[in-house]
Amino acid sequence: MNAPRVCTAAVLRGTGDLRIEDLEIPDLGFGQVLVKVRYSGVCRSQLMEFRGLRGNDRWLPHLFGHEGFGEVIEVGQGVTKVATGDNVVMGWIAGSGVDAQGTQFRSGDGTVVNAGPITTFSNFTVASENRLTRAPSGLAPDVAVLYGCALLTGAGIVLNEMNAPQNARIGVLGLGGVGLSALMTLISMGYTDLVAIDSSPEKLDFARELGVPNVILSEDLENNQQGESVYKDFDYVIESAGRSETIELAFTLVRRFGGKVFFASHPPHGQMISLDPYDLICGKEVRGTWGGSTNPDRDIPKLFDLLNQSGVRLESLLTRRYRLEQLIDALHDLEHGTVFRPLIVFGNN
């Protein structure tokens, strides 16, 4: 197809001010790629941007969204990793290729609209080459969006950072896209001493369906008076709820002398966590993760093979689909925990 000169996009103009607008697409710069977006996921990071919880947003107005699937329409100078017609996974974690700068679109009233190296809330987008990975053959286009963020982060913690022995006792606190991706990966790798923790009984029921042997309501942990063993002495806890109190809770759950907490998201800007320093002296560890230390070019094919062979049904994470015009609804549903991973659908998909 001929490269379009106009796209329809969700523009964030201020805190809570999201508008669907037609924008003029700029000419491609060095290392940039024009992609026709077919599907986009919605992540907690975009919810925080929309709510103004990430601190001063100096790029307003801007495009956003950082995980998706699409088709390459045109490539700029210096691009060798992908070619016109390729189906690609789009994600925020940098892989190989040119690390191109962001770009600027222009609205009908002449306003400049900023965009970073990857944005996915538009039917066409300009992306940096290193934010694109050729989709493995056989990867369903809608499921592919999970490989742009949630799956790479959750699975990456397990594959690249934990290095847990097979008999490790592992808890996953927060069953959104990242937490469930971590659980699916752990199950695929044969881990059996697993505990899922969340405030939603429905999400815990889903974890049971996946094969997780133990599930716990987070309020039961917080109010635990019995000191039952199922509630403590984890070797590892993956925290993906992204709140100060849940990171602190995860830290209380791991054992002294070697217990580790990995947290995959951060609380709103300005919030701090409070930890008992004696527990640190006694060998507990807590650390954040930058996308599970993943390399998309290496880990997307690896994860696809692992999960495909295990029979895990990733599509079960995509519980509701939305049009671009319903993005605020998708953000609302994500905020209130009624969906695992909202999916924005473009065109006739």
TORVO-250036 format. One record per residue (C-alpha): residue number from 1; x, y, z. Coordinates in pm, whole numbers. Each point is the difference from the previous one (the first is absolute). Example, Ala and Ser with C-alpha at 12.3 -4.5 7.8 and 13.67 -1.06 7.14 Angstrom:
BEGIN
n = 1&u = 1230&v = -450&w = 780
n = 2&u = 137&v = 344&w = -66
// end
This chain:
BEGIN
n = 1&u = 0&v = 0&w = 0
n = 2&u = 106&v = 360&w = -50
n = 3&u = 124&v = 171&w = 313
n = 4&u = -281&v = 208&w = 155
n = 5&u = 56&v = 360&w = 97
n = 6&u = -263&v = 17&w = 274
n = 7&u = -66&v = -219&w = 303
n = 8&u = -270&v = -13&w = 267
n = 9&u = 150&v = 4&w = 346
n = 10&u = -72&v = 39&w = 371
n = 11&u = 168&v = 323&w = 109
n = 12&u = 66&v = 70&w = 367
n = 13&u = -29&v = 379&w = 35
n = 14&u = 1&v = 18&w = 380
n = 15&u = -78&v = -202&w = 310
n = 16&u = -323&v = -186&w = -76
n = 17&u = -34&v = 187&w = -331
n = 18&u = 11&v = -263&w = -275
n = 19&u = -128&v = 78&w = -349
n = 20&u = -32&v = -201&w = -321
n = 21&u = 144&v = 213&w = -280
n = 22&u = 116&v = -22&w = -361
n = 23&u = 370&v = 84&w = -29
n = 24&u = 236&v = 64&w = -287
n = 25&u = 267&v = -272&w = -16
n = 26&u = 354&v = 142&w = -33
n = 27&u = 258&v = -123&w = -248
n = 28&u = 213&v = -281&w = 139
n = 29&u = 336&v = 86&w = 150
n = 30&u = 309&v = -218&w = 22
n = 31&u = -79&v = -333&w = 166
n = 32&u = -376&v = 57&w = 8
n = 33&u = -275&v = -233&w = -123
n = 34&u = -361&v = 67&w = -94
n = 35&u = -227&v = -274&w = 138
n = 36&u = -367&v = -69&w = -58
n = 37&u = -121&v = -90&w = 350
n = 38&u = -244&v = -290&w = 21
n = 39&u = -16&v = -54&w = 376
n = 40&u = 125&v = 186&w = 307
n = 41&u = 9&v = -104&w = 362
n = 42&u = -71&v = 234&w = 289
n = 43&u = 242&v = 1&w = 293
n = 44&u = 1&v = 144&w = 350
n = 45&u = 269&v = 244&w = -118
n = 46&u = -250&v = 167&w = -232
n = 47&u = -255&v = 14&w = 280
n = 48&u = 256&v = 184&w = 214
n = 49&u = 73&v = 242&w = -285
n = 50&u = -371&v = 65&w = -49
n = 51&u = -47&v = 65&w = 373
n = 52&u = 310&v = 219&w = 27
n = 53&u = 170&v = -237&w = 247
n = 54&u = 344&v = -10&w = -160
n = 55&u = 110&v = 349&w = 95
n = 56&u = 35&v = 303&w = -225
n = 57&u = -88&v = -90&w = -360
n = 58&u = 213&v = 239&w = -203
n = 59&u = -92&v = -156&w = -336
n = 60&u = -368&v = 96&w = -6
n = 61&u = -184&v = -23&w = -229
n = 62&u = 121&v = -345&w = -105
n = 63&u = -89&v = -342&w = -133
n = 64&u = 39&v = -305&w = 221
n = 65&u = -44&v = -378&w = 21
n = 66&u = 302&v = -228&w = -10
n = 67&u = -101&v = -353&w = -102
n = 68&u = -159&v = -120&w = -319
n = 69&u = -1&v = -198&w = -322
n = 70&u = 2&v = 133&w = -354
n = 71&u = 128&v = -7&w = -356
n = 72&u = 298&v = 196&w = -130
n = 73&u = -114&v = 246&w = -270
n = 74&u = 318&v = 199&w = -62
n = 75&u = 356&v = 10&w = 132
n = 76&u = 235&v = 295&w = 37
n = 77&u = 367&v = 22&w = -80
n = 78&u = 226&v = -227&w = 201
n = 79&u = -270&v = -257&w = 78
n = 80&u = 113&v = -359&w = -69
n = 81&u = -172&v = -202&w = 273
n = 82&u = -351&v = 10&w = -150
n = 83&u = -139&v = 49&w = -349
n = 84&u = -326&v = 109&w = -160
n = 85&u = -265&v = -267&w = 53
n = 86&u = 151&v = -148&w = 317
n = 87&u = -230&v = -72&w = 292
n = 88&u = 159&v = 140&w = 314
n = 89&u = -38&v = 1&w = 376
n = 90&u = 29&v = 355&w = 133
n = 91&u = 131&v = 57&w = 352
n = 92&u = 171&v = 249&w = 227
n = 93&u = 300&v = -221&w = 79
n = 94&u = 285&v = 79&w = -236
n = 95&u = 147&v = -275&w = -216
n = 96&u = 246&v = 11&w = -288
n = 97&u = -17&v = 260&w = -275
n = 98&u = 15&v = 377&w = -19
n = 99&u = -102&v = 180&w = 319
n = 100&u = -184&v = 281&w = -178
n = 101&u = -121&v = 311&w = 174
n = 102&u = -366&v = 73&w = 53
n = 103&u = -196&v = 192&w = -258
n = 104&u = -265&v = 268&w = -28
n = 105&u = -341&v = -17&w = -159
n = 106&u = -218&v = 299&w = -76
n = 107&u = -369&v = 42&w = 73
n = 108&u = -257&v = 172&w = -219
n = 109&u = 30&v = 323&w = 199
n = 110&u = 378&v = 5&w = -47
n = 111&u = 85&v = -127&w = 348
n = 112&u = 319&v = -204&w = 24
n = 113&u = -67&v = -342&w = 160
n = 114&u = 304&v = -183&w = 137
n = 115&u = 67&v = -371&w = -24
n = 116&u = 275&v = -215&w = 146
n = 117&u = 187&v = -287&w = -167
n = 118&u = -312&v = -218&w = 25
n = 119&u = -371&v = 90&w = 25
n = 120&u = -290&v = -232&w = -81
n = 121&u = -329&v = 183&w = 64
n = 122&u = -44&v = 92&w = -367
n = 123&u = -87&v = -185&w = -319
n = 124&u = 341&v = 93&w = -146
n = 125&u = 311&v = 80&w = 200
n = 126&u = 363&v = 99&w = -48
n = 127&u = 229&v = -227&w = 201
n = 128&u = 370&v = -31&w = 65
n = 129&u = 151&v = -306&w = -168
n = 130&u = 126&v = -140&w = 332
n = 131&u = -353&v = -8&w = 145
n = 132&u = -113&v = -249&w = -264
n = 133&u = 46&v = -378&w = -19
n = 134&u = -115&v = -225&w = -283
n = 135&u = -291&v = -208&w = 125
n = 136&u = 73&v = -376&w = 17
n = 137&u = -189&v = -206&w = -258
n = 138&u = -318&v = -132&w = 157
n = 139&u = -33&v = 273&w = 263
n = 140&u = -362&v = 120&w = 7
n = 141&u = -19&v = 375&w = -73
n = 142&u = -211&v = 85&w = 305
n = 143&u = 212&v = -209&w = 239
n = 144&u = 312&v = 164&w = -147
n = 145&u = -68&v = 322&w = 193
n = 146&u = 80&v = -181&w = 326
n = 147&u = 355&v = -53&w = -128
n = 148&u = 43&v = 377&w = -12
n = 149&u = -11&v = 54&w = 377
n = 150&u = -190&v = -220&w = 246
n = 151&u = 135&v = -335&w = -108
n = 152&u = 359&v = 115&w = -47
n = 153&u = 0&v = 162&w = 343
n = 154&u = -168&v = -280&w = 196
n = 155&u = 176&v = -283&w = -181
n = 156&u = 327&v = 190&w = -10
n = 157&u = 14&v = 18&w = 380
n = 158&u = -30&v = -379&w = 11
n = 159&u = 239&v = -76&w = -287
n = 160&u = 262&v = 271&w = 33
n = 161&u = 6&v = 116&w = 362
n = 162&u = -130&v = -253&w = 252
n = 163&u = 195&v = -309&w = -104
n = 164&u = -207&v = -190&w = 256
n = 165&u = 62&v = -367&w = 81
n = 166&u = -284&v = -232&w = -100
n = 167&u = -111&v = -56&w = 360
n = 168&u = -20&v = 373&w = 83
n = 169&u = -309&v = 138&w = 173
n = 170&u = -121&v = 289&w = -214
n = 171&u = -280&v = 250&w = 56
n = 172&u = -147&v = 233&w = -262
n = 173&u = -169&v = 305&w = 153
n = 174&u = -229&v = 185&w = -242
n = 175&u = -170&v = -188&w = -283
n = 176&u = -5&v = 251&w = -282
n = 177&u = 165&v = -63&w = -334
n = 178&u = 353&v = -9&w = 142
n = 179&u = -82&v = -219&w = 301
n = 180&u = -198&v = -252&w = -204
n = 181&u = 273&v = -8&w = -264
n = 182&u = 249&v = -87&w = 274
n = 183&u = -230&v = -276&w = 129
n = 184&u = -51&v = -146&w = -347
n = 185&u = 374&v = -7&w = -55
n = 186&u = 63&v = -167&w = 337
n = 187&u = -261&v = -265&w = -77
n = 188&u = 145&v = -57&w = -346
n = 189&u = 343&v = -55&w = 157
n = 190&u = -131&v = -260&w = 244
n = 191&u = 0&v = 195&w = 326
n = 192&u = -261&v = -141&w = 238
n = 193&u = 37&v = 175&w = 338
n = 194&u = -185&v = 311&w = -113
n = 195&u = -233&v = 240&w = 181
n = 196&u = -213&v = 266&w = -173
n = 197&u = -100&v = 306&w = 204
n = 198&u = -254&v = 265&w = -99
n = 199&u = -290&v = 204&w = 137
n = 200&u = -238&v = -138&w = -265
n = 201&u = -167&v = -339&w = 59
n = 202&u = -70&v = -21&w = -374
n = 203&u = 367&v = 35&w = -87
n = 204&u = 90&v = -262&w = 259
n = 205&u = -254&v = -235&w = -157
n = 206&u = 172&v = 58&w = -333
n = 207&u = 336&v = -85&w = 157
n = 208&u = -149&v = -328&w = 126
n = 209&u = -115&v = -78&w = -354
n = 210&u = 356&v = 51&w = -119
n = 211&u = 113&v = -266&w = 247
n = 212&u = 133&v = 212&w = 289
n = 213&u = -36&v = -222&w = 310
n = 214&u = -37&v = 274&w = 263
n = 215&u = -178&v = 336&w = -20
n = 216&u = -37&v = 264&w = 271
n = 217&u = -207&v = 314&w = 29
n = 218&u = 237&v = 287&w = 73
n = 219&u = -228&v = 128&w = 277
n = 220&u = 43&v = -335&w = 175
n = 221&u = 374&v = 53&w = -8
n = 222&u = -28&v = 350&w = 135
n = 223&u = -235&v = -113&w = 278
n = 224&u = 170&v = -333&w = 69
n = 225&u = 2&v = -75&w = 372
n = 226&u = 69&v = -373&w = -18
n = 227&u = 353&v = 13&w = -138
n = 228&u = -81&v = -292&w = -228
n = 229&u = 298&v = -127&w = -197
n = 230&u = -171&v = 48&w = -336
n = 231&u = 14&v = 374&w = 71
n = 232&u = 374&v = 40&w = 47
n = 233&u = 357&v = -113&w = -66
n = 234&u = -8&v = 24&w = -378
n = 235&u = 329&v = -40&w = -184
n = 236&u = -117&v = 250&w = -261
n = 237&u = -293&v = 238&w = -42
n = 238&u = -74&v = 176&w = -329
n = 239&u = -197&v = 317&w = 77
n = 240&u = -188&v = 152&w = -293
n = 241&u = -278&v = 204&w = 161
n = 242&u = 225&v = 307&w = 2
n = 243&u = -105&v = 152&w = 331
n = 244&u = 216&v = 95&w = 295
n = 245&u = -201&v = -215&w = 238
n = 246&u = 19&v = -309&w = -221
n = 247&u = 376&v = 32&w = -42
n = 248&u = 29&v = 28&w = 377
n = 249&u = -233&v = -298&w = 43
n = 250&u = 208&v = -208&w = -240
n = 251&u = 311&v = 80&w = 203
n = 252&u = -163&v = -137&w = 317
n = 253&u = -83&v = -327&w = -179
n = 254&u = 349&v = -109&w = -107
n = 255&u = 224&v = -191&w = 237
n = 256&u = 306&v = 144&w = 167
n = 257&u = 344&v = -106&w = -125
n = 258&u = -66&v = -14&w = -371
n = 259&u = -363&v = 93&w = -69
n = 260&u = -35&v = 234&w = -300
n = 261&u = -271&v = 241&w = -117
n = 262&u = -18&v = 116&w = -363
n = 263&u = -242&v = 284&w = -76
n = 264&u = -101&v = 73&w = -355
n = 265&u = -177&v = 334&w = 26
n = 266&u = 37&v = 308&w = 212
n = 267&u = -238&v = 197&w = 223
n = 268&u = -115&v = 350&w = -98
n = 269&u = 269&v = 266&w = -16
n = 270&u = 110&v = 117&w = 343
n = 271&u = -115&v = -304&w = 196
n = 272&u = 262&v = -191&w = 200
n = 273&u = 24&v = -348&w = 145
n = 274&u = 82&v = -76&w = 364
n = 275&u = 199&v = -314&w = 85
n = 276&u = 134&v = -142&w = 324
n = 277&u = 378&v = 48&w = -28
n = 278&u = 58&v = -295&w = 233
n = 279&u = -157&v = -227&w = -264
n = 280&u = 254&v = 136&w = -250
n = 281&u = 281&v = -79&w = 243
n = 282&u = -148&v = -348&w = 34
n = 283&u = 37&v = -63&w = -370
n = 284&u = -329&v = 96&w = -160
n = 285&u = 34&v = 169&w = -339
n = 286&u = -230&v = 227&w = -200
n = 287&u = 60&v = 129&w = -350
n = 288&u = -184&v = 153&w = -290
n = 289&u = 15&v = -136&w = -351
n = 290&u = 31&v = 182&w = -332
n = 291&u = -222&v = -212&w = -222
n = 292&u = 132&v = -327&w = 141
n = 293&u = 347&v = 71&w = -144
n = 294&u = -131&v = -125&w = -331
n = 295&u = 145&v = 28&w = -347
n = 296&u = -302&v = -14&w = -234
n = 297&u = 197&v = -144&w = -293
n = 298&u = 119&v = -289&w = 218
n = 299&u = -290&v = -47&w = 239
n = 300&u = -310&v = 35&w = -220
n = 301&u = 81&v = -310&w = -211
n = 302&u = 119&v = -184&w = 312
n = 303&u = -320&v = 75&w = 192
n = 304&u = -220&v = -79&w = -297
n = 305&u = 154&v = -346&w = -29
n = 306&u = -18&v = -64&w = 376
n = 307&u = -363&v = 103&w = 41
n = 308&u = -112&v = -157&w = -326
n = 309&u = 146&v = -337&w = 102
n = 310&u = -155&v = 18&w = 347
n = 311&u = -349&v = 71&w = -133
n = 312&u = -53&v = 314&w = 210
n = 313&u = -286&v = 201&w = -147
n = 314&u = 118&v = 361&w = 4
n = 315&u = -319&v = 117&w = -170
n = 316&u = -178&v = -56&w = 332
n = 317&u = 172&v = 320&w = 123
n = 318&u = -179&v = 206&w = -265
n = 319&u = -337&v = 9&w = 168
n = 320&u = -148&v = 304&w = -174
n = 321&u = 48&v = 187&w = -326
n = 322&u = -50&v = 370&w = -65
n = 323&u = 3&v = 246&w = -289
n = 324&u = 243&v = 293&w = 18
n = 325&u = -297&v = 225&w = 81
n = 326&u = -55&v = -213&w = 314
n = 327&u = 353&v = 47&w = 136
n = 328&u = -122&v = 188&w = 308
n = 329&u = -234&v = -293&w = 73
n = 330&u = 295&v = -238&w = -33
n = 331&u = 208&v = 209&w = 241
n = 332&u = -290&v = 10&w = 246
n = 333&u = -47&v = -377&w = -14
n = 334&u = 372&v = -59&w = 50
n = 335&u = 3&v = 240&w = 295
n = 336&u = -286&v = -187&w = 167
n = 337&u = 138&v = -346&w = -68
n = 338&u = -285&v = -125&w = -216
n = 339&u = 233&v = -105&w = -284
n = 340&u = 343&v = -163&w = -12
n = 341&u = 127&v = 176&w = -312
n = 342&u = -225&v = 227&w = -206
n = 343&u = 42&v = -43&w = -376
n = 344&u = -51&v = 290&w = -242
n = 345&u = -111&v = -124&w = -342
n = 346&u = 54&v = 205&w = -318
n = 347&u = -168&v = -27&w = -337
n = 348&u = -179&v = -324&w = -88
n = 349&u = 194&v = -230&w = 235
// end
